Amino acid sequence: MAIDPTLAYPRSTANEPTRDASMIGRTAIGQQLISSDIALALCKMVITHWCGEDECDAQLPFTVEDGSNVWKVRGSRVLKPGADASDRGPICMSISKLDAAIVSFTE
């Protein structure tokens, strides 16, 4: 699936949910449902689920930046010199302001 980088979310395919009229209308008027606090909470929940609570704690404190149509959440873990290839650096996640779709997640 090709992703249009100008959108906050990829276009739907047969395996993904489609937007109904309530979200199409919100998109048309530019209403954004997701605050920076919600984006931060979602990011922490996903990291805890995917990587574990210890990894989430290791990423503290998180920063949240305004990326126009997304919130950019970034952990603060720093790789030490001589770190193993399997060691994680800061986790970064971009979350749509419209509907909380995760549009990028790098670990």
Secondary structure, DSSP 8 states (H G I E B T S, - for coil): ----TTSSS----TTS----HHHHHHHHHT-----HHHHHHHHHHHHHHHH-HHHHHHT-S-EEEE-SSEEEEE------TT--TT-----EEEEETTT--EEEEE-
